[in-house]
Amino acid sequence: MIFKKIFATALALLALAYVNALSANAQSSCPVTDTYGVRPPLEVDKTLRAQIEVIYFTTDDPNAFLSERAGAERSASYASLSANQFVARLDSLEKAGVASIRKRESAAAFLGEVAELNLERNRAGAGGRAVNASHGSASALSGLDRRTEIHLFRGSAEEEGRYRVSLLSWFVDARADGGRQTVDYDAVVLLKPGQTAVFKLMSAGEVKRTGGARSHVAVTLRSVNSPGPGR
């Protein structure tokens, strides 16, 4: 009888330890998003500033960077690789005539600070130039193909010096009355400086707009450093 009580107590303690371990792991790896397309406000850390580069590009090869051999709906939409690997691969695709860069932009932002890195649309008669536009008003949406917000924050101790990169991107359907926007990509990924995250944009609106081409946005974390005194 005593043995059975000891055995039952030991099982209960093991079960409690297992549940606590699962809970701790979930808290350390839980993304910061509460609901799709929503980010809670974060405290801005002005002791560290990140240098980010964003490239919007399209490819005629549906298997470039992210294979669709298992079917478009079953394929991954995110890949991580070194910045050098990404640049070399994209350059090779450009030279082969199967990739085209739509926009390249760099930004500096403190950790926790939102960086707006939108994709402007080319209007007829603009000579192929992108039209600069913000998303501060509904009418301004007529100048955008895509609205994108990015911010970085520290990872947990278990994430070994990597930073969490949050990306929220809206598909913009331009209209005579200004436009309509829909969140179609919401992700939080881990990157180290010198790494690139490639996101394939495959919402119904984006696929319809580009036809057979595949739209991508690539986010490169160049560095995270102290801004220095007086900056």
Backbone as CSV, one residue per row, in Angstrom:
resi,resn,N_x,N_y,N_z,CA_x,CA_y,CA_z,C_x,C_y,C_z
1,MET,0.832,-1.198,0.000,0.000,0.000,0.000,0.868,1.249,0.000
2,ILE,1.903,1.264,0.866,2.818,2.409,0.949,3.532,2.602,-0.382
3,PHE,3.934,1.463,-0.993,4.631,1.527,-2.294,3.739,2.177,-3.353
4,LYS,2.452,1.810,-3.344,1.517,2.375,-4.325,1.372,3.879,-4.130
5,LYS,1.317,4.337,-2.850,1.196,5.770,-2.589,2.431,6.518,-3.067
6,ILE,3.614,5.935,-2.800,4.861,6.571,-3.239,4.914,6.642,-4.756
7,PHE,4.495,5.545,-5.405,4.502,5.483,-6.873,3.543,6.526,-7.464
8,ALA,2.364,6.667,-6.870,1.367,7.632,-7.354,1.873,9.057,-7.172
9,THR,2.516,9.312,-6.016,3.064,10.649,-5.761,4.147,10.993,-6.767
10,ALA,5.011,10.016,-7.073,6.091,10.239,-8.040,5.527,10.552,-9.416
11,LEU,4.491,9.816,-9.816,3.854,10.081,-11.113,3.261,11.480,-11.164
12,ALA,2.628,11.898,-10.076,2.020,13.234,-10.034,3.083,14.317,-10.161
13,LEU,4.228,14.138,-9.467,5.313,15.115,-9.545,5.908,15.184,-10.946
14,LEU,6.049,14.032,-11.603,6.564,14.008,-12.975,5.622,14.713,-13.931
15,ALA,4.329,14.482,-13.754,3.342,15.127,-14.621,3.359,16.634,-14.447
16,LEU,3.472,17.097,-13.179,3.525,18.532,-12.914,4.758,19.160,-13.540
17,ALA,5.901,18.485,-13.425,7.137,18.994,-14.020,7.022,19.079,-15.533
18,TYR,6.376,18.095,-16.141,6.202,18.077,-17.598,5.333,19.244,-18.054
19,VAL,4.223,19.476,-17.334,3.328,20.583,-17.681,4.046,21.915,-17.537
20,ASN,4.822,22.097,-16.466,5.565,23.345,-16.268,6.587,23.559,-17.368
21,ALA,7.224,22.472,-17.789,8.225,22.582,-18.867,7.564,23.003,-20.163
22,LEU,6.416,22.431,-20.477,5.689,22.815,-21.691,5.277,24.271,-21.645
23,SER,4.806,24.702,-20.460,4.374,26.090,-20.312,5.529,27.055,-20.505
24,ALA,6.690,26.737,-19.924,7.863,27.598,-20.064,8.325,27.660,-21.501
25,ASN,8.306,26.531,-22.188,8.723,26.505,-23.587,7.775,27.326,-24.461
26,ALA,6.485,27.215,-24.190,5.505,27.969,-24.976,5.693,29.460,-24.783
27,GLN,5.985,29.895,-23.549,6.183,31.309,-23.285,7.438,31.830,-23.960
28,SER,8.488,31.024,-24.021,9.737,31.492,-24.614,9.671,31.548,-26.126
29,SER,8.796,30.752,-26.757,8.745,30.714,-28.207,7.482,31.350,-28.773
30,CYS,6.623,31.879,-27.903,5.346,32.423,-28.345,5.554,33.705,-29.136
31,PRO,4.953,33.832,-30.324,5.063,35.079,-31.069,4.329,36.198,-30.360
32,VAL,4.641,37.456,-30.726,4.067,38.589,-30.021,2.687,38.953,-30.542
33,THR,2.237,38.318,-31.584,0.935,38.669,-32.125,-0.182,37.996,-31.350
34,ASP,-1.211,38.757,-30.998,-2.362,38.201,-30.295,-3.376,37.661,-31.298
35,THR,-3.631,38.415,-32.346,-4.529,37.982,-33.403,-3.888,38.303,-34.731
36,TYR,-4.383,37.645,-35.790,-3.800,37.840,-37.110,-3.892,39.307,-37.518
37,GLY,-2.754,39.886,-37.921,-2.736,41.263,-38.391,-2.715,42.308,-37.299
38,VAL,-2.480,41.896,-36.040,-2.466,42.847,-34.924,-1.170,42.687,-34.145
39,ARG,-0.531,43.778,-33.794,0.654,43.750,-32.942,0.412,44.615,-31.716
40,PRO,0.663,44.096,-30.524,0.559,44.949,-29.341,1.689,45.969,-29.348
41,PRO,1.505,47.144,-28.753,2.579,48.141,-28.716,3.773,47.623,-27.933
42,LEU,4.969,47.922,-28.417,6.193,47.496,-27.762,6.988,48.717,-27.300
43,GLU,7.705,48.546,-26.224,8.576,49.617,-25.745,9.769,49.749,-26.687
44,VAL,10.065,50.971,-27.099,11.180,51.207,-28.011,12.480,51.245,-27.220
45,ASP,13.461,50.471,-27.672,14.779,50.401,-27.035,15.752,51.273,-27.830
46,LYS,16.043,52.473,-27.325,16.896,53.406,-28.052,18.383,53.179,-27.813
47,THR,18.727,52.061,-27.151,20.142,51.726,-26.978,20.680,50.914,-28.149
48,LEU,19.763,50.375,-28.973,20.175,49.574,-30.115,19.389,49.965,-31.356
49,ARG,20.093,50.114,-32.464,19.454,50.462,-33.728,19.791,49.406,-34.767
50,ALA,18.767,48.971,-35.491,18.944,47.948,-36.521,18.997,48.592,-37.899
51,GLN,19.867,48.064,-38.730,19.934,48.455,-40.138,19.246,47.356,-40.946
52,ILE,18.198,47.739,-41.667,17.375,46.784,-42.404,17.400,47.140,-43.885
53,GLU,17.416,46.109,-44.726,17.246,46.318,-46.155,16.066,45.478,-46.627
54,VAL,15.187,46.096,-47.412,14.013,45.396,-47.945,14.051,45.449,-49.461
55,ILE,13.808,44.304,-50.099,13.738,44.225,-51.560,12.416,43.580,-51.945
56,TYR,11.650,44.290,-52.741,10.465,43.715,-53.366,10.879,43.236,-54.753
57,PHE,10.559,41.987,-55.086,10.908,41.484,-56.406,9.894,40.441,-56.858
58,THR,9.862,40.223,-58.165,9.003,39.189,-58.734,9.862,38.194,-59.495
59,THR,9.375,36.969,-59.606,10.070,35.951,-60.391,9.063,35.244,-61.301
60,ASP,9.532,34.866,-62.473,8.714,34.052,-63.381,8.851,32.572,-63.078
61,ASP,9.856,32.229,-62.273,10.074,30.836,-61.879,9.369,30.588,-60.545
62,PRO,8.296,29.805,-60.517,7.560,29.582,-59.268,8.353,28.815,-58.222
63,ASN,9.481,28.205,-58.627,10.288,27.441,-57.679,11.533,28.194,-57.212
64,ALA,11.659,29.457,-57.595,12.803,30.243,-57.147,12.679,30.509,-55.652
65,PHE,13.731,30.189,-54.903,13.806,30.358,-53.457,12.888,29.396,-52.705
66,LEU,11.633,29.256,-53.127,10.673,28.418,-52.422,9.945,27.527,-53.425
67,SER,10.190,26.239,-53.350,9.652,25.302,-54.331,8.147,25.141,-54.195
68,GLU,7.480,25.025,-55.351,6.054,24.744,-55.390,5.785,23.365,-55.995
69,ARG,6.782,22.500,-55.992,6.612,21.187,-56.609,5.551,20.345,-55.913
70,ALA,5.286,20.629,-54.647,4.227,19.909,-53.931,2.869,20.581,-54.127
71,GLY,2.837,21.648,-54.937,1.609,22.414,-55.130,1.705,23.747,-54.429
72,ALA,1.158,24.794,-55.059,1.277,26.138,-54.501,0.677,26.245,-53.104
73,GLU,-0.451,25.573,-52.876,-1.126,25.676,-51.589,-0.398,24.911,-50.485
74,ARG,0.432,23.952,-50.867,1.145,23.150,-49.866,2.598,23.575,-49.690
75,SER,3.055,24.498,-50.489,4.464,24.890,-50.419,4.693,25.906,-49.313
76,ALA,5.930,25.976,-48.850,6.300,26.959,-47.832,6.286,28.353,-48.440
77,SER,6.080,29.351,-47.609,6.077,30.731,-48.091,7.181,31.565,-47.452
78,TYR,8.103,30.898,-46.734,9.183,31.616,-46.040,10.449,30.795,-46.086
79,ALA,11.566,31.474,-46.321,12.879,30.822,-46.285,13.888,31.774,-45.667
80,SER,14.862,31.234,-44.951,15.938,32.021,-44.355,17.268,31.562,-44.935
81,LEU,18.101,32.517,-45.343,19.415,32.207,-45.881,20.346,33.370,-45.604
82,SER,21.634,33.165,-45.835,22.569,34.254,-45.582,22.354,35.361,-46.598
83,ALA,22.693,36.591,-46.210,22.520,37.725,-47.117,23.323,37.529,-48.396
84,ASN,24.524,36.981,-48.290,25.361,36.752,-49.474,24.722,35.722,-50.408
85,GLN,24.176,34.662,-49.837,23.500,33.651,-50.654,22.303,34.256,-51.381
86,PHE,21.540,35.081,-50.661,20.363,35.695,-51.273,20.762,36.610,-52.431
87,VAL,21.741,37.471,-52.214,22.169,38.413,-53.260,22.663,37.660,-54.488
88,ALA,23.459,36.617,-54.272,23.995,35.845,-55.394,22.880,35.149,-56.166
89,ARG,21.912,34.589,-55.443,20.802,33.886,-56.086,19.927,34.853,-56.877
90,LEU,19.591,35.996,-56.278,18.746,36.974,-56.966,19.458,37.549,-58.182
91,ASP,20.751,37.800,-58.055,21.531,38.310,-59.189,21.531,37.302,-60.333
92,SER,21.664,36.019,-59.993,21.648,34.971,-61.012,20.302,34.913,-61.728
93,LEU,19.212,35.043,-60.973,17.879,35.023,-61.563,17.639,36.244,-62.453
94,GLU,18.167,37.398,-62.015,18.037,38.610,-62.840,18.771,38.452,-64.166
95,LYS,19.978,37.930,-64.106,20.767,37.749,-65.328,20.117,36.744,-66.269
96,ALA,19.393,35.777,-65.697,18.698,34.785,-66.513,17.378,35.324,-67.057
97,GLY,16.999,36.520,-66.629,15.781,37.144,-67.119,14.506,36.630,-66.497
98,VAL,14.619,35.986,-65.329,13.416,35.417,-64.695,13.082,36.103,-63.367
99,ALA,13.789,37.185,-63.040,13.496,37.930,-61.818,13.647,39.414,-62.094
100,SER,12.837,40.200,-61.409,12.872,41.647,-61.592,12.681,42.332,-60.243
101,ILE,13.597,43.221,-59.882,13.483,43.967,-58.631,12.547,45.151,-58.842
102,ARG,11.548,45.269,-57.999,10.596,46.379,-58.092,11.014,47.542,-57.205
103,LYS,11.602,47.234,-56.062,12.036,48.295,-55.160,13.073,47.760,-54.194
104,ARG,14.077,48.594,-53.896,15.084,48.279,-52.892,15.180,49.480,-51.968
105,GLU,15.068,49.244,-50.664,15.082,50.350,-49.711,15.741,49.922,-48.412
106,SER,16.493,50.840,-47.812,17.129,50.588,-46.521,16.507,51.494,-45.469
107,ALA,16.552,51.042,-44.233,15.991,51.826,-43.137,16.768,51.529,-41.865
108,ALA,16.766,52.499,-40.965,17.351,52.321,-39.639,16.248,52.531,-38.614
109,ALA,16.130,51.614,-37.678,15.066,51.720,-36.676,15.557,51.166,-35.350
110,PHE,15.152,51.813,-34.269,15.445,51.274,-32.950,14.641,49.993,-32.738
111,LEU,15.139,49.142,-31.840,14.399,47.925,-31.536,13.021,48.294,-30.975
112,GLY,11.983,47.662,-31.501,10.623,47.952,-31.080,9.953,49.058,-31.871
113,GLU,10.727,49.778,-32.676,10.178,50.881,-33.467,9.692,50.363,-34.823
114,VAL,8.516,50.792,-35.228,7.957,50.329,-36.497,8.598,51.079,-37.654
115,ALA,9.029,50.334,-38.671,9.558,50.916,-39.898,8.565,50.671,-41.025
116,GLU,8.126,51.732,-41.690,7.238,51.611,-42.840,8.074,51.451,-44.103
117,LEU,7.889,50.348,-44.796,8.646,50.076,-46.016,7.654,49.616,-47.077
118,ASN,6.926,50.585,-47.609,5.829,50.300,-48.537,6.338,50.125,-49.966
119,LEU,5.490,49.507,-50.771,5.774,49.368,-52.200,4.824,50.271,-52.972
120,GLU,5.380,51.295,-53.615,4.570,52.202,-54.406,4.267,51.594,-55.770
121,ARG,3.179,52.018,-56.347,2.817,51.502,-57.661,3.275,52.470,-58.744
122,ASN,3.531,51.922,-59.926,3.909,52.730,-61.077,2.645,53.160,-61.808
123,ARG,2.421,54.434,-61.883,1.244,54.943,-62.559,1.527,55.166,-64.037
124,ALA,0.491,55.039,-64.848,0.640,55.271,-66.287,1.100,56.698,-66.521
125,GLY,2.116,56.846,-67.352,2.628,58.168,-67.659,3.670,58.666,-66.687
126,ALA,4.021,57.849,-65.713,5.031,58.270,-64.733,6.425,57.864,-65.155
127,GLY,6.558,57.345,-66.376,7.878,56.975,-66.855,8.488,55.814,-66.121
128,GLY,7.644,54.971,-65.543,8.153,53.795,-64.832,8.643,54.113,-63.432
129,ARG,8.515,55.373,-63.005,8.997,55.741,-61.674,7.971,55.359,-60.619
130,ALA,8.448,54.948,-59.470,7.535,54.639,-58.372,6.987,55.933,-57.796
131,VAL,5.725,55.910,-57.422,5.093,57.079,-56.830,5.229,56.990,-55.322
132,ASN,5.870,57.964,-54.694,6.029,57.936,-53.248,4.686,58.198,-52.573
133,ALA,4.339,57.371,-51.616,3.058,57.531,-50.921,3.142,56.889,-49.555
134,SER,2.456,57.489,-48.598,2.342,56.887,-47.276,0.958,56.285,-47.157
135,HIS,0.686,55.622,-46.023,-0.657,55.071,-45.843,-1.381,55.811,-44.739
136,GLY,-1.109,57.099,-44.612,-1.738,57.892,-43.565,-3.204,58.185,-43.818
137,SER,-3.654,58.084,-45.052,-5.051,58.348,-45.364,-5.528,57.383,-46.430
138,ALA,-6.859,57.257,-46.562,-7.424,56.331,-47.541,-7.052,56.742,-48.957
139,SER,-7.029,58.054,-49.219,-6.708,58.512,-50.571,-5.279,58.175,-50.949
140,ALA,-4.365,58.142,-49.963,-2.963,57.839,-50.248,-2.773,56.401,-50.685
141,LEU,-3.712,55.519,-50.346,-3.593,54.123,-50.732,-3.586,53.943,-52.235
142,SER,-4.147,54.910,-52.974,-4.169,54.803,-54.426,-2.766,54.821,-55.012
143,GLY,-1.789,55.264,-54.239,-0.412,55.276,-54.712,0.385,54.060,-54.309
144,LEU,-0.247,53.090,-53.619,0.472,51.918,-53.110,0.010,50.634,-53.776
145,ASP,0.959,49.728,-53.993,0.627,48.342,-54.319,0.617,47.504,-53.049
146,ARG,1.442,47.914,-52.082,1.568,47.126,-50.861,2.021,48.022,-49.713
147,ARG,1.397,47.797,-48.576,1.765,48.486,-47.340,2.456,47.467,-46.437
148,THR,3.619,47.814,-45.899,4.372,46.854,-45.079,4.975,47.549,-43.861
149,GLU,4.817,46.936,-42.705,5.437,47.408,-41.470,6.372,46.323,-40.941
150,ILE,7.546,46.741,-40.509,8.542,45.823,-39.962,9.064,46.403,-38.663
151,HIS,9.183,45.546,-37.652,9.942,45.983,-36.484,10.671,44.798,-35.867
152,LEU,11.749,45.120,-35.182,12.601,44.104,-34.573,12.574,44.245,-33.067
153,PHE,12.808,43.129,-32.391,12.931,43.142,-30.946,13.801,41.975,-30.528
154,ARG,14.262,42.016,-29.312,15.176,40.985,-28.818,14.484,39.636,-28.738
155,GLY,15.241,38.592,-29.064,14.763,37.247,-28.832,15.018,36.848,-27.390
156,SER,14.537,35.684,-27.007,14.770,35.189,-25.652,16.195,34.661,-25.527
157,ALA,16.591,34.375,-24.294,17.948,33.879,-24.059,18.194,32.569,-24.796
158,GLU,17.135,31.764,-24.961,17.272,30.474,-25.633,17.459,30.615,-27.144
159,GLU,17.230,31.813,-27.673,17.304,32.016,-29.117,18.672,32.475,-29.594
160,GLU,19.641,32.435,-28.688,21.071,32.503,-29.003,21.456,33.707,-29.874
161,GLY,21.123,34.896,-29.403,21.580,36.103,-30.077,20.820,36.479,-31.330
162,ARG,19.754,35.755,-31.646,18.944,36.111,-32.809,17.880,37.131,-32.399
163,TYR,17.431,37.874,-33.374,16.412,38.889,-33.149,15.109,38.464,-33.816
164,ARG,14.011,38.829,-33.185,12.707,38.544,-33.776,12.342,39.668,-34.742
165,VAL,12.050,39.287,-35.959,11.677,40.235,-36.995,10.193,40.057,-37.277
166,SER,9.430,41.099,-37.025,7.984,41.067,-37.237,7.653,41.748,-38.552
167,LEU,6.897,41.062,-39.405,6.477,41.620,-40.685,4.966,41.543,-40.802
168,LEU,4.342,42.694,-41.062,2.924,42.781,-41.382,2.810,43.433,-42.747
169,SER,2.135,42.772,-43.680,2.040,43.317,-45.025,0.600,43.265,-45.517
170,TRP,0.158,44.381,-46.101,-1.199,44.530,-46.604,-1.200,44.565,-48.133
171,PHE,-2.053,43.789,-48.752,-2.310,43.919,-50.184,-3.211,45.135,-50.372
172,VAL,-2.856,46.006,-51.303,-3.642,47.216,-51.549,-4.296,47.113,-52.922
173,ASP,-5.598,47.224,-52.925,-6.379,47.225,-54.161,-6.773,48.666,-54.446
174,ALA,-6.038,49.306,-55.371,-6.281,50.718,-55.675,-7.598,50.884,-56.411
175,ARG,-8.343,51.921,-56.013,-9.634,52.203,-56.624,-9.775,53.700,-56.848
176,ALA,-10.819,54.057,-57.579,-11.067,55.468,-57.849,-11.353,56.226,-56.553
177,ASP,-11.931,55.527,-55.547,-12.264,56.185,-54.284,-11.124,56.116,-53.278
178,GLY,-9.949,55.686,-53.706,-8.791,55.642,-52.816,-8.162,54.268,-52.751
179,GLY,-8.907,53.262,-52.307,-8.349,51.912,-52.259,-8.782,51.146,-51.035
180,ARG,-8.557,49.838,-51.091,-8.877,48.953,-49.981,-7.646,48.136,-49.665
181,GLN,-7.387,47.910,-48.382,-6.214,47.152,-47.971,-6.629,45.943,-47.144
182,THR,-5.878,44.849,-47.342,-6.164,43.604,-46.637,-4.850,42.993,-46.169
183,VAL,-4.752,42.677,-44.893,-3.559,41.998,-44.400,-3.494,40.615,-45.026
184,ASP,-2.411,40.322,-45.742,-2.299,38.994,-46.345,-1.001,38.290,-45.963
185,TYR,-0.140,38.931,-45.141,1.034,38.223,-44.634,1.354,38.753,-43.246
186,ASP,1.439,37.837,-42.295,1.692,38.161,-40.897,2.688,37.132,-40.378
187,ALA,3.891,37.573,-40.036,4.915,36.611,-39.609,5.846,37.230,-38.579
188,VAL,6.356,36.386,-37.690,7.436,36.742,-36.781,8.498,35.669,-36.928
189,VAL,9.703,36.054,-37.380,10.767,35.091,-37.630,12.027,35.506,-36.876
190,LEU,12.958,34.574,-36.763,14.226,34.829,-36.077,15.344,35.026,-37.096
191,LEU,16.130,36.095,-36.907,17.266,36.358,-37.789,18.457,36.842,-36.979
192,LYS,19.645,36.514,-37.469,20.879,37.104,-36.978,21.348,38.150,-37.983
193,PRO,22.136,39.146,-37.552,22.702,40.079,-38.533,23.446,39.322,-39.630
194,GLY,23.192,39.719,-40.879,23.799,39.027,-42.011,22.918,37.960,-42.614
195,GLN,21.678,37.844,-42.113,20.730,36.876,-42.657,19.573,37.579,-43.362
196,THR,18.962,36.869,-44.312,17.833,37.388,-45.074,16.634,36.464,-44.935
197,ALA,15.468,37.061,-44.711,14.204,36.324,-44.713,13.482,36.635,-46.015
198,VAL,13.112,35.588,-46.762,12.395,35.754,-48.030,10.958,35.284,-47.833
199,PHE,10.007,36.167,-48.099,8.587,35.853,-47.953,7.934,35.850,-49.337
200,LYS,7.243,34.769,-49.668,6.505,34.699,-50.934,5.068,35.130,-50.676
201,LEU,4.601,36.086,-51.470,3.269,36.656,-51.302,2.303,35.959,-52.254
202,MET,1.416,35.159,-51.699,0.575,34.303,-52.534,-0.913,34.457,-52.222
203,SER,-1.323,35.632,-51.762,-2.754,35.829,-51.536,-3.475,35.871,-52.875
204,ALA,-4.796,35.672,-52.851,-5.571,35.639,-54.091,-5.436,36.951,-54.858
205,GLY,-5.467,38.073,-54.135,-5.328,39.363,-54.797,-3.986,39.541,-55.460
206,GLU,-2.916,39.113,-54.775,-1.567,39.261,-55.328,-1.371,38.380,-56.546
207,VAL,-1.832,37.140,-56.485,-1.684,36.219,-57.619,-2.456,36.738,-58.827
208,LYS,-3.650,37.268,-58.589,-4.446,37.813,-59.689,-3.755,39.005,-60.323
209,ARG,-3.125,39.834,-59.495,-2.467,41.036,-60.011,-1.230,40.711,-60.828
210,THR,-0.490,39.697,-60.424,0.781,39.397,-61.087,0.678,38.297,-62.126
211,GLY,-0.472,37.642,-62.230,-0.602,36.573,-63.215,0.262,35.382,-62.837
212,GLY,1.118,34.960,-63.743,1.955,33.787,-63.484,3.199,34.092,-62.678
213,ALA,3.528,35.365,-62.487,4.727,35.721,-61.718,4.476,35.534,-60.227
214,ARG,5.555,35.441,-59.464,5.472,35.296,-58.019,6.090,36.526,-57.355
215,SER,5.327,37.150,-56.475,5.808,38.328,-55.754,6.494,37.904,-54.456
216,HIS,7.584,38.592,-54.133,8.326,38.319,-52.902,8.697,39.626,-52.224
217,VAL,8.910,39.549,-50.917,9.559,40.629,-50.190,10.658,39.985,-49.345
218,ALA,11.873,40.518,-49.467,13.018,39.986,-48.735,13.478,41.018,-47.707
219,VAL,13.671,40.581,-46.475,14.106,41.461,-45.391,15.472,40.988,-44.916
220,THR,16.466,41.858,-45.055,17.824,41.531,-44.610,18.151,42.331,-43.362
221,LEU,18.569,41.643,-42.315,19.046,42.305,-41.104,20.550,42.512,-41.258
222,ARG,20.950,43.747,-41.565,22.360,44.037,-41.814,23.160,44.084,-40.520
223,SER,22.664,44.809,-39.514,23.409,44.941,-38.273,22.489,45.441,-37.169
224,VAL,22.914,45.234,-35.929,22.244,45.796,-34.759,23.346,46.357,-33.869
225,ASN,23.372,47.688,-33.733,24.457,48.345,-33.011,23.935,49.470,-32.146
226,SER,24.778,49.906,-31.216,24.469,51.103,-30.434,24.548,52.302,-31.360
227,PRO,23.575,53.221,-31.298,23.618,54.398,-32.168,24.710,55.379,-31.812
228,GLY,25.305,55.215,-30.635,26.368,56.122,-30.228,25.827,57.376,-29.583
229,PRO,26.674,58.131,-28.900,26.208,59.336,-28.185,25.747,60.404,-29.154
230,GLY,24.656,61.081,-28.775,24.178,62.206,-29.569,23.407,61.823,-30.798
231,ARG,23.058,60.528,-30.964,22.326,60.102,-32.140,20.943,59.609,-31.793
